[in-house]
């Protein structure tokens, strides 16, 4: 009955549908050229490690927002970048695959420490 109020997702890829089920973490990075970042990410997922996180207390007028998606066991990790200018989206990248160790290093730069290998210390 209430299905009539749902938004229809026309043209949505299976990957875009899949990431909706994954955990999302948002990280703000210092603004850079989004097209150059996409090109670097196509070559190597380590390009995310070159980005500099925005200081938490800094005024963030223009920045790159990274949406990092991961499954519970970190077997699936993805990232998508959005360029924001005065809280309005001005650009959006494709969705890129990350390996779990690169994702862990990117999150560690902002103080989120995760154990992707599941080793108890």
Buried (B, 14 or more C-beta within 10 A) or exposed (E): EEEEEEEEEEEEEEEEEBBEEBEEBEBBBBBBEBEEBBEBBEEEBBBBEEBEBBEEEEEBEBBBBBBBBBBEEBEBBBBBBBBBEEEEEEBBBEBBEBEBBBBBBBBEBBEEEEEBEEEEE
